[in-house]
Amino acid sequence: MKRVVILGRGGAGKSTLAATLGTATGIPVSELDKHFWGPDLEATPPDRWADVQRELARADQWIMDGDLGPYDVLEVRLREADTILLLDYSFPRCAWQALRRSRERADFWLWVWSWRRRSRPLLLQAITAHAPEAKLHVLRNPRTTARLVAQVRDDRTDGPS
């Protein structure tokens, strides 16, 4: 696990998981929302967004968290990933987390509501097409995510650095 992409519905905890894994592994974390959204929540144009991701992916190790839905140019980071974590949490859990975190625009809520039906199949197709060699972990709840994090910590403690 050296190049990790974390995907999932808004409010699933992608950034929290990235920070936890970054601490556990020492791998640098790039929160993609911070690179993608401008000051007035304007989206980075697709060609520029692809360039930004290529630059971030040049590093030997990284964790990139973010699922930008219809705005994303996902294949750029998928091609470089060796591990993909897909947080496939329920709508109620994600909606509650998103409500606690901040106010969101209507397009965000539409994406969160329809994520499993619309976005998830497209993500899985993109993973199959652009990251066939990457290890995919589909995490359906916080318990399975915690088990994965514990395993990563154990592997780092027991294995070679």
Secondary structure, 3 states (H helix, E strand, C coil): CCEEEEEECCCCCHHHHHHHHHHHHCCCEEEHHHHHECCCCCECCHHHHHHHHHHHCCCCCEEEECCCHHHCCCHHHHHHCCEEEEECCCHHHHHHHHHHHCCCCHHHHHHHHHHHHHHHHHHHHHHHHHCCCCEEEEECCHHHHHHHHHHHHHHHHHCCC
